[in-house]
């Protein structure tokens, strides 16, 4: 239960708003998924190639579109329906993750991994600017510091929880590699 008489500007005060709690929950799922995907992508590429260079290329393919398209994301999040952009971004990324899983299962060439990674990052370039723009509309001005802190905390926890979940679910199920 959320107590209504909390000091303004705190995370607890920000959690009084049901719409913000929904957004925070969606952000948590998205961030855990992003970091779970980061781990799975690196493991996939390394398992297939045994090359740190390929892992680096794939990681660069994940970063470069965000650097290039990040500013565009801010502009577009101000011009279009943010909710639709966030949903579309996650649906596109889900489709790309399913495509990556299918490519991995089918043993398709590993050079598809950086291409899919770049496309997924391009699709996500609009997501965070939309979240940042939506938060002030969901909470009162005096509770905005707490709301921003909650968003940052969820993002940080996603960085920890995503790889931890991936390691516990996926990597521990793999047989150990023989020593050379």
DRENVEXGU-197876 format. One record per atom (N, C-alpha, C): residue in one letter; x, y negated, z negated; atom name. Coordinates in steps of 0.2 Angstrom, whole numbers, plus 5000, padded with zeros to 4 digits. Layout:
// DRENVEXGU-197876
+----+------+------+------+----+
| aa |    x |    y |    z | at |
+----+------+------+------+----+
|  A |    X |    Y |    Z | CA |
...
+----+------+------+------+----+
This chain:
// DRENVEXGU-197876
+----+------+------+------+----+
| aa |    x |    y |    z | at |
+----+------+------+------+----+
|  X | 5004 | 5006 | 5000 |  N |
|  X | 5000 | 5000 | 5000 | CA |
|  X | 5004 | 4994 | 5000 |  C |
|  X | 5003 | 4989 | 5004 |  N |
|  X | 5006 | 4983 | 5005 | CA |
|  X | 5003 | 4978 | 5000 |  C |
|  X | 5007 | 4975 | 4995 |  N |
|  X | 5005 | 4970 | 4991 | CA |
|  X | 5004 | 4963 | 4994 |  C |
|  X | 4998 | 4960 | 4993 |  N |
|  X | 4997 | 4954 | 4997 | CA |
|  X | 5001 | 4948 | 4994 |  C |
|  X | 5003 | 4948 | 4988 |  N |
|  X | 5006 | 4942 | 4984 | CA |
|  X | 5014 | 4943 | 4984 |  C |
|  X | 5017 | 4944 | 4990 |  N |
|  X | 5024 | 4944 | 4990 | CA |
|  X | 5027 | 4937 | 4992 |  C |
|  X | 5033 | 4936 | 4990 |  N |
|  X | 5036 | 4930 | 4992 | CA |
|  X | 5036 | 4929 | 5000 |  C |
|  X | 5035 | 4923 | 5002 |  N |
|  X | 5036 | 4922 | 5010 | CA |
|  X | 5043 | 4923 | 5012 |  C |
|  X | 5043 | 4925 | 5018 |  N |
|  X | 5050 | 4926 | 5021 | CA |
|  X | 5053 | 4932 | 5020 |  C |
|  X | 5050 | 4937 | 5016 |  N |
|  X | 5053 | 4943 | 5015 | CA |
|  X | 5051 | 4948 | 5020 |  C |
|  X | 5054 | 4954 | 5020 |  N |
|  X | 5052 | 4959 | 5024 | CA |
|  X | 5045 | 4962 | 5022 |  C |
|  X | 5044 | 4962 | 5015 |  N |
|  X | 5037 | 4965 | 5013 | CA |
|  X | 5032 | 4960 | 5015 |  C |
|  X | 5033 | 4953 | 5015 |  N |
|  X | 5028 | 4949 | 5017 | CA |
|  X | 5027 | 4950 | 5025 |  C |
|  X | 5032 | 4951 | 5029 |  N |
|  X | 5031 | 4952 | 5036 | CA |
|  X | 5026 | 4958 | 5037 |  C |
|  X | 5027 | 4963 | 5033 |  N |
|  X | 5024 | 4970 | 5033 | CA |
|  X | 5016 | 4969 | 5032 |  C |
|  X | 5014 | 4963 | 5029 |  N |
|  X | 5007 | 4962 | 5028 | CA |
|  X | 5003 | 4962 | 5035 |  C |
|  X | 5006 | 4961 | 5040 |  N |
|  X | 5002 | 4959 | 5046 | CA |
|  X | 5002 | 4966 | 5050 |  C |
|  X | 4996 | 4969 | 5051 |  N |
|  X | 4995 | 4975 | 5055 | CA |
|  X | 4998 | 4975 | 5062 |  C |
|  X | 4997 | 4970 | 5065 |  N |
|  X | 5000 | 4970 | 5072 | CA |
|  X | 5008 | 4970 | 5072 |  C |
|  X | 5011 | 4967 | 5067 |  N |
|  X | 5018 | 4967 | 5067 | CA |
|  X | 5020 | 4974 | 5065 |  C |
|  X | 5017 | 4978 | 5060 |  N |
|  X | 5018 | 4984 | 5058 | CA |
|  X | 5018 | 4989 | 5064 |  C |
|  X | 5013 | 4988 | 5069 |  N |
|  X | 5013 | 4992 | 5075 | CA |
|  X | 5019 | 4991 | 5079 |  C |
|  X | 5021 | 4985 | 5080 |  N |
|  X | 5026 | 4983 | 5084 | CA |
|  X | 5033 | 4986 | 5081 |  C |
|  X | 5034 | 4985 | 5075 |  N |
|  X | 5039 | 4988 | 5071 | CA |
|  X | 5040 | 4995 | 5072 |  C |
|  X | 5034 | 4999 | 5072 |  N |
|  X | 5034 | 5006 | 5073 | CA |
|  X | 5036 | 5008 | 5080 |  C |
|  X | 5033 | 5004 | 5085 |  N |
|  X | 5035 | 5005 | 5092 | CA |
|  X | 5043 | 5004 | 5093 |  C |
|  X | 5045 | 4999 | 5090 |  N |
|  X | 5052 | 4997 | 5091 | CA |
|  X | 5056 | 5003 | 5088 |  C |
|  X | 5054 | 5005 | 5082 |  N |
|  X | 5058 | 5011 | 5079 | CA |
|  X | 5058 | 5017 | 5083 |  C |
|  X | 5053 | 5019 | 5086 |  N |
|  X | 5053 | 5025 | 5090 | CA |
|  X | 5057 | 5023 | 5096 |  C |
|  X | 5057 | 5017 | 5099 |  N |
|  X | 5061 | 5016 | 5105 | CA |
|  X | 5068 | 5016 | 5104 |  C |
|  X | 5070 | 5013 | 5098 |  N |
|  X | 5077 | 5013 | 5096 | CA |
|  X | 5080 | 5019 | 5095 |  C |
|  X | 5076 | 5024 | 5091 |  N |
|  X | 5079 | 5030 | 5090 | CA |
|  X | 5079 | 5034 | 5096 |  C |
|  X | 5075 | 5033 | 5101 |  N |
|  X | 5075 | 5037 | 5107 | CA |
|  X | 5081 | 5034 | 5111 |  C |
|  X | 5082 | 5028 | 5111 |  N |
|  X | 5088 | 5025 | 5115 | CA |
|  X | 5094 | 5028 | 5112 |  C |
|  X | 5095 | 5028 | 5106 |  N |
|  X | 5102 | 5031 | 5103 | CA |
|  X | 5102 | 5038 | 5104 |  C |
|  X | 5097 | 5042 | 5103 |  N |
|  X | 5096 | 5049 | 5105 | CA |
|  X | 5098 | 5050 | 5112 |  C |
|  X | 5096 | 5046 | 5116 |  N |
|  X | 5098 | 5047 | 5123 | CA |
|  X | 5105 | 5045 | 5125 |  C |
|  X | 5108 | 5040 | 5121 |  N |
|  X | 5115 | 5039 | 5122 | CA |
|  X | 5119 | 5045 | 5120 |  C |
|  X | 5117 | 5048 | 5115 |  N |
|  X | 5121 | 5054 | 5113 | CA |
|  X | 5120 | 5060 | 5118 |  C |
|  X | 5114 | 5061 | 5120 |  N |
|  X | 5113 | 5066 | 5125 | CA |
|  X | 5116 | 5065 | 5131 |  C |
|  X | 5116 | 5059 | 5134 |  N |
|  X | 5120 | 5057 | 5140 | CA |
|  X | 5127 | 5058 | 5140 |  C |
|  X | 5130 | 5056 | 5134 |  N |
|  X | 5138 | 5057 | 5134 | CA |
|  X | 5139 | 5064 | 5133 |  C |
|  X | 5135 | 5068 | 5130 |  N |
|  X | 5137 | 5075 | 5129 | CA |
|  X | 5136 | 5079 | 5136 |  C |
|  X | 5130 | 5077 | 5139 |  N |
|  X | 5129 | 5080 | 5146 | CA |
|  X | 5135 | 5079 | 5150 |  C |
|  X | 5137 | 5072 | 5151 |  N |
|  X | 5142 | 5071 | 5156 | CA |
|  X | 5149 | 5074 | 5154 |  C |
|  X | 5150 | 5074 | 5147 |  N |
|  X | 5157 | 5077 | 5145 | CA |
|  X | 5157 | 5085 | 5146 |  C |
|  X | 5151 | 5088 | 5144 |  N |
|  X | 5150 | 5095 | 5145 | CA |
|  X | 5151 | 5097 | 5153 |  C |
|  X | 5149 | 5093 | 5157 |  N |
|  X | 5149 | 5095 | 5164 | CA |
|  X | 5156 | 5093 | 5167 |  C |
|  X | 5159 | 5088 | 5165 |  N |
|  X | 5165 | 5085 | 5168 | CA |
|  X | 5171 | 5087 | 5164 |  C |
|  X | 5171 | 5087 | 5157 |  N |
|  X | 5176 | 5087 | 5153 | CA |
|  X | 5181 | 5081 | 5154 |  C |
|  X | 5178 | 5076 | 5156 |  N |
|  X | 5182 | 5070 | 5158 | CA |
|  X | 5180 | 5063 | 5154 |  C |
|  X | 5184 | 5061 | 5150 |  N |
|  X | 5182 | 5054 | 5146 | CA |
|  X | 5181 | 5049 | 5151 |  C |
|  X | 5184 | 5049 | 5157 |  N |
|  X | 5183 | 5044 | 5162 | CA |
|  X | 5176 | 5044 | 5164 |  C |
|  X | 5173 | 5050 | 5166 |  N |
|  X | 5166 | 5050 | 5168 | CA |
|  X | 5161 | 5048 | 5162 |  C |
|  X | 5163 | 5049 | 5156 |  N |
|  X | 5159 | 5047 | 5151 | CA |
|  X | 5159 | 5039 | 5150 |  C |
|  X | 5165 | 5036 | 5152 |  N |
|  X | 5166 | 5029 | 5152 | CA |
|  X | 5162 | 5026 | 5158 |  C |
|  X | 5163 | 5029 | 5163 |  N |
|  X | 5159 | 5026 | 5169 | CA |
|  X | 5151 | 5026 | 5168 |  C |
|  X | 5149 | 5032 | 5165 |  N |
|  X | 5142 | 5032 | 5163 | CA |
|  X | 5140 | 5027 | 5158 |  C |
|  X | 5144 | 5026 | 5153 |  N |
|  X | 5143 | 5021 | 5148 | CA |
|  X | 5143 | 5014 | 5151 |  C |
|  X | 5148 | 5013 | 5155 |  N |
|  X | 5148 | 5006 | 5159 | CA |
|  X | 5141 | 5005 | 5163 |  C |
|  X | 5139 | 5011 | 5166 |  N |
|  X | 5133 | 5011 | 5170 | CA |
|  X | 5127 | 5009 | 5165 |  C |
|  X | 5127 | 5011 | 5159 |  N |
|  X | 5122 | 5009 | 5154 | CA |
|  X | 5122 | 5002 | 5152 |  C |
|  X | 5128 | 4999 | 5152 |  N |
|  X | 5129 | 4992 | 5149 | CA |
|  X | 5129 | 4987 | 5154 |  C |
|  X | 5132 | 4988 | 5160 |  N |
|  X | 5132 | 4982 | 5165 | CA |
|  X | 5125 | 4980 | 5167 |  C |
|  X | 5120 | 4984 | 5168 |  N |
|  X | 5113 | 4981 | 5170 | CA |
|  X | 5110 | 4977 | 5165 |  C |
|  X | 5112 | 4978 | 5158 |  N |
|  X | 5109 | 4974 | 5153 | CA |
|  X | 5112 | 4967 | 5153 |  C |
|  X | 5119 | 4967 | 5154 |  N |
|  X | 5123 | 4961 | 5154 | CA |
|  X | 5120 | 4957 | 5160 |  C |
|  X | 5119 | 4960 | 5166 |  N |
|  X | 5117 | 4956 | 5171 | CA |
|  X | 5110 | 4954 | 5171 |  C |
|  X | 5105 | 4959 | 5169 |  N |
|  X | 5098 | 4957 | 5169 | CA |
|  X | 5095 | 4954 | 5162 |  C |
|  X | 5099 | 4954 | 5157 |  N |
|  X | 5097 | 4952 | 5150 | CA |
|  X | 5094 | 4945 | 5151 |  C |
|  X | 5097 | 4940 | 5154 |  N |
|  X | 5095 | 4933 | 5155 | CA |
|  X | 5088 | 4933 | 5159 |  C |
|  X | 5088 | 4937 | 5164 |  N |
|  X | 5082 | 4938 | 5168 | CA |
|  X | 5076 | 4940 | 5163 |  C |
|  X | 5077 | 4945 | 5159 |  N |
|  X | 5072 | 4948 | 5154 | CA |
|  X | 5069 | 4942 | 5150 |  C |
|  X | 5073 | 4938 | 5148 |  N |
|  X | 5070 | 4932 | 5144 | CA |
|  X | 5066 | 4928 | 5148 |  C |
|  X | 5067 | 4926 | 5154 |  N |
|  X | 5063 | 4922 | 5159 | CA |
|  X | 5057 | 4926 | 5160 |  C |
|  X | 5057 | 4932 | 5162 |  N |
|  X | 5051 | 4936 | 5164 | CA |
|  X | 5047 | 4937 | 5158 |  C |
|  X | 5050 | 4938 | 5152 |  N |
|  X | 5045 | 4939 | 5146 | CA |
|  X | 5041 | 4933 | 5144 |  C |
|  X | 5044 | 4927 | 5147 |  N |
|  X | 5040 | 4921 | 5146 | CA |
|  X | 5034 | 4920 | 5151 |  C |
|  X | 5035 | 4923 | 5157 |  N |
|  X | 5030 | 4922 | 5162 | CA |
|  X | 5025 | 4927 | 5163 |  C |
|  X | 5026 | 4933 | 5160 |  N |
|  X | 5021 | 4939 | 5161 | CA |
|  X | 5019 | 4941 | 5154 |  C |
|  X | 5014 | 4946 | 5154 |  N |
|  X | 5011 | 4949 | 5148 | CA |
|  X | 5016 | 4953 | 5145 |  C |
|  X | 5018 | 4951 | 5139 |  N |
|  X | 5024 | 4954 | 5136 | CA |
|  X | 5022 | 4962 | 5134 |  C |
|  X | 5016 | 4962 | 5131 |  N |
|  X | 5014 | 4969 | 5129 | CA |
|  X | 5014 | 4974 | 5135 |  C |
|  X | 5012 | 4972 | 5141 |  N |
|  X | 5012 | 4976 | 5147 | CA |
|  X | 5019 | 4977 | 5149 |  C |
|  X | 5024 | 4972 | 5148 |  N |
|  X | 5031 | 4973 | 5150 | CA |
|  X | 5034 | 4978 | 5146 |  C |
|  X | 5033 | 4978 | 5139 |  N |
|  X | 5036 | 4983 | 5134 | CA |
|  X | 5033 | 4990 | 5136 |  C |
|  X | 5027 | 4991 | 5137 |  N |
|  X | 5024 | 4997 | 5138 | CA |
|  X | 5027 | 5000 | 5145 |  C |
|  X | 5027 | 4996 | 5150 |  N |
|  X | 5030 | 4998 | 5157 | CA |
|  X | 5037 | 5000 | 5156 |  C |
|  X | 5041 | 4996 | 5152 |  N |
|  X | 5048 | 4997 | 5151 | CA |
|  X | 5049 | 5004 | 5148 |  C |
|  X | 5045 | 5006 | 5143 |  N |
|  X | 5046 | 5012 | 5139 | CA |
|  X | 5043 | 5018 | 5144 |  C |
|  X | 5038 | 5017 | 5147 |  N |
|  X | 5035 | 5022 | 5152 | CA |
|  X | 5040 | 5024 | 5157 |  C |
|  X | 5043 | 5018 | 5160 |  N |
|  X | 5048 | 5019 | 5166 | CA |
|  X | 5054 | 5023 | 5163 |  C |
|  X | 5057 | 5021 | 5157 |  N |
|  X | 5062 | 5024 | 5154 | CA |
|  X | 5061 | 5032 | 5152 |  C |
|  X | 5055 | 5033 | 5150 |  N |
|  X | 5053 | 5040 | 5148 | CA |
|  X | 5053 | 5044 | 5155 |  C |
|  X | 5050 | 5041 | 5160 |  N |
|  X | 5051 | 5045 | 5167 | CA |
|  X | 5058 | 5046 | 5169 |  C |
|  X | 5062 | 5041 | 5168 |  N |
|  X | 5069 | 5042 | 5169 | CA |
|  X | 5073 | 5047 | 5165 |  C |
|  X | 5071 | 5047 | 5159 |  N |
|  X | 5074 | 5053 | 5154 | CA |
|  X | 5071 | 5060 | 5156 |  C |
|  X | 5065 | 5060 | 5158 |  N |
|  X | 5063 | 5067 | 5161 | CA |
|  X | 5066 | 5068 | 5167 |  C |
|  X | 5068 | 5064 | 5171 |  N |
|  X | 5071 | 5065 | 5177 | CA |
|  X | 5078 | 5067 | 5176 |  C |
|  X | 5082 | 5064 | 5171 |  N |
|  X | 5088 | 5066 | 5169 | CA |
|  X | 5088 | 5073 | 5166 |  C |
|  X | 5083 | 5075 | 5162 |  N |
|  X | 5083 | 5081 | 5159 | CA |
|  X | 5082 | 5086 | 5165 |  C |
|  X | 5078 | 5085 | 5170 |  N |
|  X | 5077 | 5089 | 5175 | CA |
|  X | 5083 | 5090 | 5179 |  C |
|  X | 5087 | 5085 | 5181 |  N |
|  X | 5093 | 5085 | 5184 | CA |
|  X | 5098 | 5089 | 5180 |  C |
|  X | 5098 | 5088 | 5174 |  N |
|  X | 5103 | 5092 | 5170 | CA |
|  X | 5101 | 5100 | 5170 |  C |
|  X | 5095 | 5101 | 5169 |  N |
|  X | 5092 | 5108 | 5169 | CA |
|  X | 5093 | 5112 | 5176 |  C |
|  X | 5093 | 5108 | 5181 |  N |
|  X | 5094 | 5110 | 5188 | CA |
|  X | 5101 | 5111 | 5190 |  C |
|  X | 5105 | 5108 | 5186 |  N |
|  X | 5112 | 5108 | 5188 | CA |
|  X | 5114 | 5103 | 5194 |  C |
|  X | 5110 | 5098 | 5195 |  N |
|  X | 5112 | 5093 | 5200 | CA |
|  X | 5118 | 5090 | 5199 |  C |
|  X | 5121 | 5087 | 5204 |  N |
|  X | 5127 | 5083 | 5203 | CA |
|  X | 5127 | 5078 | 5197 |  C |
|  X | 5133 | 5078 | 5194 |  N |
|  X | 5133 | 5074 | 5188 | CA |
|  X | 5133 | 5066 | 5190 |  C |
|  X | 5135 | 5065 | 5196 |  N |
|  X | 5135 | 5058 | 5198 | CA |
|  X | 5128 | 5055 | 5197 |  C |
|  X | 5123 | 5059 | 5197 |  N |
|  X | 5116 | 5056 | 5196 | CA |
|  X | 5115 | 5053 | 5189 |  C |
|  X | 5119 | 5055 | 5184 |  N |
|  X | 5119 | 5053 | 5177 | CA |
|  X | 5120 | 5045 | 5176 |  C |
|  X | 5126 | 5043 | 5179 |  N |
|  X | 5126 | 5036 | 5179 | CA |
|  X | 5121 | 5032 | 5183 |  C |
|  X | 5119 | 5034 | 5188 |  N |
|  X | 5114 | 5031 | 5192 | CA |
|  X | 5107 | 5030 | 5188 |  C |
|  X | 5105 | 5036 | 5185 |  N |
|  X | 5099 | 5036 | 5181 | CA |
|  X | 5100 | 5032 | 5175 |  C |
|  X | 5106 | 5032 | 5172 |  N |
|  X | 5108 | 5028 | 5166 | CA |
|  X | 5107 | 5020 | 5168 |  C |
|  X | 5109 | 5018 | 5173 |  N |
|  X | 5109 | 5011 | 5176 | CA |
|  X | 5102 | 5009 | 5177 |  C |
|  X | 5098 | 5014 | 5180 |  N |
|  X | 5091 | 5012 | 5181 | CA |
|  X | 5087 | 5012 | 5174 |  C |
|  X | 5089 | 5016 | 5169 |  N |
|  X | 5085 | 5016 | 5163 | CA |
|  X | 5087 | 5009 | 5159 |  C |
|  X | 5093 | 5007 | 5160 |  N |
|  X | 5095 | 5001 | 5157 | CA |
|  X | 5092 | 4995 | 5160 |  C |
|  X | 5091 | 4995 | 5167 |  N |
|  X | 5088 | 4990 | 5170 | CA |
|  X | 5081 | 4989 | 5168 |  C |
|  X | 5077 | 4995 | 5167 |  N |
|  X | 5070 | 4995 | 5165 | CA |
|  X | 5070 | 4992 | 5158 |  C |
|  X | 5075 | 4993 | 5154 |  N |
|  X | 5075 | 4991 | 5147 | CA |
|  X | 5077 | 4984 | 5146 |  C |
|  X | 5079 | 4981 | 5151 |  N |
|  X | 5082 | 4974 | 5150 | CA |
|  X | 5076 | 4969 | 5148 |  C |
|  X | 5070 | 4971 | 5149 |  N |
|  X | 5065 | 4966 | 5148 | CA |
|  X | 5062 | 4967 | 5141 |  C |
|  X | 5063 | 4973 | 5138 |  N |
|  X | 5060 | 4976 | 5132 | CA |
|  X | 5062 | 4971 | 5126 |  C |
|  X | 5068 | 4970 | 5124 |  N |
|  X | 5070 | 4967 | 5118 | CA |
|  X | 5068 | 4959 | 5119 |  C |
|  X | 5069 | 4956 | 5124 |  N |
|  X | 5067 | 4949 | 5125 | CA |
|  X | 5059 | 4948 | 5123 |  C |
|  X | 5055 | 4953 | 5125 |  N |
|  X | 5048 | 4953 | 5124 | CA |
|  X | 5047 | 4954 | 5117 |  C |
|  X | 5050 | 4959 | 5113 |  N |
|  X | 5050 | 4960 | 5106 | CA |
|  X | 5051 | 4953 | 5103 |  C |
|  X | 5057 | 4950 | 5104 |  N |
|  X | 5059 | 4944 | 5101 | CA |
|  X | 5054 | 4938 | 5102 |  C |
|  X | 5051 | 4938 | 5108 |  N |
|  X | 5046 | 4933 | 5109 | CA |
|  X | 5039 | 4934 | 5106 |  C |
|  X | 5037 | 4941 | 5105 |  N |
|  X | 5031 | 4943 | 5102 | CA |
|  X | 5031 | 4942 | 5094 |  C |
|  X | 5036 | 4943 | 5091 |  N |
|  X | 5036 | 4943 | 5084 | CA |
|  X | 5034 | 4936 | 5081 |  C |
|  X | 5036 | 4930 | 5083 |  N |
|  X | 5033 | 4924 | 5081 | CA |
|  X | 5025 | 4923 | 5081 |  C |
|  X | 5022 | 4927 | 5086 |  N |
|  X | 5015 | 4926 | 5087 | CA |
|  X | 5011 | 4931 | 5082 |  C |
|  X | 5015 | 4936 | 5079 |  N |
|  X | 5012 | 4941 | 5075 | CA |
|  X | 5012 | 4939 | 5068 |  C |
|  X | 5017 | 4935 | 5066 |  N |
|  X | 5017 | 4933 | 5059 | CA |
|  X | 5017 | 4925 | 5058 |  C |
|  X | 5016 | 4923 | 5052 |  N |
|  X | 5016 | 4916 | 5051 | CA |
|  X | 5023 | 4914 | 5051 |  C |
|  X | 5024 | 4907 | 5052 |  N |
|  X | 5031 | 4904 | 5052 | CA |
|  X | 5035 | 4906 | 5046 |  C |
|  X | 5032 | 4905 | 5040 |  N |
|  X | 5035 | 4906 | 5034 | CA |
|  X | 5038 | 4914 | 5033 |  C |
|  X | 5034 | 4918 | 5036 |  N |
|  X | 5036 | 4925 | 5036 | CA |
|  X | 5041 | 4928 | 5042 |  C |
|  X | 5043 | 4923 | 5046 |  N |
|  X | 5047 | 4925 | 5052 | CA |
|  X | 5054 | 4927 | 5050 |  C |
|  X | 5057 | 4925 | 5045 |  N |
|  X | 5064 | 4927 | 5043 | CA |
|  X | 5063 | 4935 | 5041 |  C |
|  X | 5058 | 4936 | 5037 |  N |
|  X | 5057 | 4943 | 5035 | CA |
|  X | 5056 | 4948 | 5041 |  C |
|  X | 5052 | 4945 | 5046 |  N |
|  X | 5050 | 4949 | 5051 | CA |
|  X | 5056 | 4950 | 5056 |  C |
|  X | 5060 | 4945 | 5057 |  N |
|  X | 5066 | 4946 | 5060 | CA |
|  X | 5071 | 4951 | 5057 |  C |
|  X | 5072 | 4950 | 5050 |  N |
|  X | 5076 | 4955 | 5047 | CA |
|  X | 5073 | 4962 | 5047 |  C |
|  X | 5067 | 4963 | 5047 |  N |
|  X | 5064 | 4970 | 5048 | CA |
|  X | 5066 | 4973 | 5055 |  C |
|  X | 5065 | 4968 | 5060 |  N |
|  X | 5067 | 4971 | 5067 | CA |
|  X | 5074 | 4972 | 5067 |  C |
|  X | 5079 | 4969 | 5064 |  N |
|  X | 5086 | 4970 | 5064 | CA |
|  X | 5087 | 4976 | 5061 |  C |
|  X | 5084 | 4977 | 5055 |  N |
|  X | 5085 | 4983 | 5051 | CA |
|  X | 5083 | 4990 | 5055 |  C |
|  X | 5077 | 4989 | 5058 |  N |
|  X | 5075 | 4995 | 5062 | CA |
|  X | 5079 | 4996 | 5068 |  C |
|  X | 5082 | 4991 | 5071 |  N |
|  X | 5087 | 4992 | 5076 | CA |
|  X | 5093 | 4996 | 5074 |  C |
|  X | 5096 | 4993 | 5068 |  N |
|  X | 5102 | 4996 | 5065 | CA |
|  X | 5100 | 5004 | 5063 |  C |
|  X | 5094 | 5005 | 5060 |  N |
|  X | 5093 | 5012 | 5058 | CA |
|  X | 5092 | 5016 | 5064 |  C |
|  X | 5090 | 5014 | 5070 |  N |
|  X | 5089 | 5018 | 5076 | CA |
|  X | 5096 | 5020 | 5078 |  C |
|  X | 5101 | 5015 | 5077 |  N |
|  X | 5108 | 5017 | 5079 | CA |
|  X | 5111 | 5023 | 5075 |  C |
|  X | 5108 | 5023 | 5069 |  N |
|  X | 5111 | 5029 | 5065 | CA |
|  X | 5106 | 5035 | 5066 |  C |
|  X | 5100 | 5034 | 5066 |  N |
|  X | 5095 | 5040 | 5066 | CA |
|  X | 5095 | 5043 | 5073 |  C |
|  X | 5095 | 5040 | 5078 |  N |
|  X | 5095 | 5043 | 5085 | CA |
|  X | 5101 | 5048 | 5086 |  C |
|  X | 5107 | 5046 | 5085 |  N |
|  X | 5112 | 5051 | 5086 | CA |
|  X | 5112 | 5057 | 5080 |  C |
|  X | 5110 | 5055 | 5074 |  N |
|  X | 5109 | 5060 | 5069 | CA |
|  X | 5104 | 5065 | 5071 |  C |
|  X | 5099 | 5063 | 5073 |  N |
|  X | 5093 | 5067 | 5076 | CA |
|  X | 5096 | 5071 | 5081 |  C |
|  X | 5099 | 5068 | 5086 |  N |
|  X | 5101 | 5072 | 5092 | CA |
|  X | 5107 | 5077 | 5090 |  C |
|  X | 5111 | 5075 | 5085 |  N |
|  X | 5116 | 5080 | 5083 | CA |
|  X | 5113 | 5086 | 5080 |  C |
|  X | 5108 | 5085 | 5075 |  N |
|  X | 5105 | 5090 | 5071 | CA |
|  X | 5101 | 5094 | 5076 |  C |
|  X | 5097 | 5092 | 5081 |  N |
|  X | 5093 | 5096 | 5085 | CA |
|  X | 5096 | 5099 | 5091 |  C |
|  X | 5100 | 5095 | 5094 |  N |
|  X | 5103 | 5097 | 5101 | CA |
|  X | 5110 | 5100 | 5100 |  C |
|  X | 5114 | 5097 | 5097 |  N |
|  X | 5122 | 5099 | 5098 | CA |
|  X | 5123 | 5105 | 5093 |  C |
|  X | 5119 | 5105 | 5087 |  N |
|  X | 5120 | 5111 | 5083 | CA |
|  X | 5118 | 5117 | 5086 |  C |
|  X | 5113 | 5117 | 5091 |  N |
|  X | 5110 | 5123 | 5094 | CA |
|  X | 5115 | 5126 | 5099 |  C |
|  X | 5120 | 5122 | 5102 |  N |
|  X | 5124 | 5124 | 5107 | CA |
|  X | 5130 | 5129 | 5104 |  C |
|  X | 5132 | 5134 | 5107 |  N |
|  X | 5137 | 5138 | 5105 | CA |
|  X | 5143 | 5134 | 5104 |  C |
|  X | 5148 | 5136 | 5100 |  N |
|  X | 5154 | 5133 | 5099 | CA |
|  X | 5158 | 5134 | 5105 |  C |
|  X | 5162 | 5129 | 5107 |  N |
|  X | 5166 | 5130 | 5113 | CA |
|  X | 5172 | 5134 | 5111 |  C |
|  X | 5175 | 5138 | 5115 |  N |
|  X | 5181 | 5142 | 5114 | CA |
|  X | 5187 | 5138 | 5113 |  C |
|  X | 5191 | 5139 | 5109 |  N |
|  X | 5197 | 5136 | 5108 | CA |
|  X | 5202 | 5137 | 5114 |  C |
|  X | 5206 | 5133 | 5116 |  N |
|  X | 5210 | 5134 | 5121 | CA |
|  X | 5217 | 5136 | 5119 |  C |
+----+------+------+------+----+
